Amino acid sequence: MKVFILFCFILSVFASSPEEKGLEIAKKSQEYNNGFVGEQSTMEMFLINATGEKIERRMTSIIKEIPHDGDKSLLTFLWPKDVNGTKMLTWTHKESDDDQWLYLPSLKKVKRISSRSKTGSFMGSEFTYEDLGSQEIEKYQYKYINDEKINSRETWKLDRIPKNNNSGYSKQTVWMDKEYLNPVKIDYFDRKNEILKTAIFSGFKKIKKWWKATEVTMNNHQTLKKSVLKWKDRKVELNFSDKEFNKRNLKK
């Protein structure tokens, strides 16, 4: 039955326009990734400059799935000492701008990230605040390009174009793995439509019924810097209280 359903899906993808195909693939990915309820993990982040010098940071992450809207997530930095206690709270939305707040313990202050600031670097990394928001399909227009192999993986290649004029990207080219139903590679183009960054997702592991990457490397082609995020001890189907994602609790 699963093979038949997949076959029907593939037929539907190839029976429509490039825009319809792209949207159908994006919907398939979203449907597959729904239902995790809550996720918890420990993370490592490595900042690597053009000469290869490396800075390491450690943090925890919790995510709460919100029905009929985007997810809520909280990143808490644990190490090193100069960033310990820094927190990043994100409420993503399907169509409207995401709400994001950064708590800096050294200032004992919660800072709201404005829409225009979301294109800025997150904690000195090659990831922006925009990258940390969930990629809700309602925020993009899609266009299927072709089928392509990436490191022996079968993928659908498609463009997604942000609808929000405040986005730091003119478009993103996504290679969606046909089995994982998650990206294995994303090219990010700046507002001049020049290649800016490439994200490579690797180390996929199946957690319950979901395939999850355990590592993503973001390479900046213009600065030659890169940042690496690694996930450990990832757990899903957890229940979190709304209080844990309340901006008033960031100082606690």
N, C-alpha and C positions, 0 to 999 in steps of 0.2 A: 504493500500500500504506500509506504514512504517513497519507494522508487517511482511509482505512478504519479504521486503528487509532485515530486521534483520534476518529472518529465513534463507534466502539464504546465508547471511554472516556467520551465525553459521555453516551451512552445509559446506561452503567452508573452514572454520577453521578446521573442523574435517575430511576433506577429503585430507589433505596434511600432509607432514612430520612435526615433532616438530619445525624444523627451519623455515619452510614456514608458519606454524601456528603462531609462535611468531612474525614474520615479518608482517604478515597480520593484526594481532591485533595492532601492533605498527602503521602501516599505517592508520588503521581505526581511532585510537586516534588522529593522526596528522591531518587527513582530517577534523575530527570533530572540532578540536580546531583552524583551520585556519579561516581567514576571519574577525577577530576582528578589524583589521585596526590599532587601537591604544588603549592603556589602561592607566588609571590613578587611583591611590589609595593613601591613607595614610596608614602607617604601624607602627606597634609596634614590637620591638624585645626585648626579655627577655633572659638574660644570667644567667643560674642557675648552681652553682658549686655543688660539691659532698655533701656538708653539707647543701644545700638548700638556700644559700645566693643568692640574686637576684639583677641584674643590669638591668635597663630599658633604652631603647633607642627608639626614634621616628624619623620617616623619611617619605619622599614622594617617590613615584615611578611613572615613566612614561615609556611606552613601545611602540615602533613603529614596526609594522609588515613590513618586507621587502620581496617583492615578489622574489621567486627563491633563497632565502638565509635565514640565520637565522635572528632573531629579534635584534633590538637595544634597550637597556634599560639604564635608568639613575636613580640611587638611590641618594637621597640627605638627609643627616642627619640634623635634626632640634634641637634635644635635647638629652642629656644634653649639657651644655655649652662646655665641653671639646671636643665634637665631632661635634658641630654645624658647618655646612658648608662643612663637609667632603662629597666627591662625588665619586661614583663608576659608571664608564661608561663601558658598555659591548656591543661589536658587536659580535654576534654569527654567526657562519658559518656552512654550512651543512657538510662539510668534513674537511676543514682546521682548524687549531687551532683558537680558539676565540681570539679576540683582547680585552684587558681589561686595563683600566687606573684608578688609584686611585689618587684623589686630596686631599692633606692634607693642610688645610688652615694655620695651625700653621707654616708650612715650606714654604707656598706659592709655592708649587711644585707639578707637575703632575708626578706620578710614573707609568711607564708601568709595568704590571704584566707579567713576563716571563712565558713560558710554564712550566718550572720546579717549579715555585712558585705557580702555580694554585692549588696545593695540600695543601697549607697552609691555616690557619684559617683566615676567613674574620672578621675583627674587633673584634677579641677575641671570636668569636662564634664557635659553632660546625658545622657551614656551611663553606665549603671551597669556594674558588673562582671558582673552577670547578663546584660546585653545583649551582652557580648563572648563569651559562651559560644555554641556552636552550638545551633540550635533543633531538637534531636532530637525526632522525632515521638512517641517513647515517653514523653516528659515532659509531654504535653498530652492533654486531651480536646478533641474537635473538634465543631463544629456548622456545617453549611452554612446560610447565610442567604438569599442570592439572587445573581443575576448583576447586575453593575453596571458602568457605564462610568466610568473615571477618566482625565480628559484624553484622551478619544477611545480609550483602551485598553480592550479587553474583559477583565473580571476576574471571578473568583469571589470573593464576599465570605463570609468564615467567621469564626467565633469560635474561639479556642483558649484553653483554661482550664488553667493550670498545675496539675499534680498535687502539686507540692511546696508544703507549707505555709509554707516559708521564702521563697517568691517575693515580690517586692515588688509583684506585680500580681495583681488578682483575675481579670482576663482581658485578652486582646489581640484586637482585631478586625483581620483581615488581608484585604487586597485582593490576590489572587493573579492575576498576569497570565497569561492563557491561552496566550500564545505564549512569553513569557520563562520561565514556570513558576517565577517568583520574585516576592516581594511588591513592589508599587509603593507601598504605603502600609500603615502599621500604627498603629492607635490603642491606646495603653496606658492601662489603667484601674487606679487605685490600690486599696488594700485596702478603701477605703470605696465602691468601685465608681464613683468619679468620674473623669472624663477627666483624665489627668495629662500625657501627651505624645503627640505624633504624629511618626512617622518617614516622610519622603518619600524614595523611592529614584528616582534619575533618571540620565540619560546612559547608558543601557544600550548596551553594545557586545558583539559576539559575539567571544569568544576561543576559538579552535578550534571546538568544537561547543556551547559554553556561553554563554548570555547573562549578562552581569555588569553590575551597576550601577557607575558610576564616581563616584557621589556619593550621600550620604545626609544629609539635614538632619533633626535631632531638635529639634522645637519643644516647649518646656515651657510648657503653658498656665497653670500655676499660678504660676511665677516670671517668665514672659515672657522667659526666657533661651533661647538656642538654640545648638546645636553642629553643625558641618558636618565630615564626613569625605569626603576625596577620594582616589581611587586613581589612580596613574599607573604606567606601565611594568609592567602586570600580565602575568604569565606563568604558565602552567599545565603540567601533566604533567612536573614536575620531581621529582627524587629527592633527598630530604634524609636525612641520617643521624639516627638516634635520639639521638645525642649532642647534637645542636643543640637538643633539647628536654628536656635533662636539667637539673633544677633546680640541681644542683651546679655547672653551668657558667655560671650567671647572672652570677657575679662576674667572669668572664673578659672 
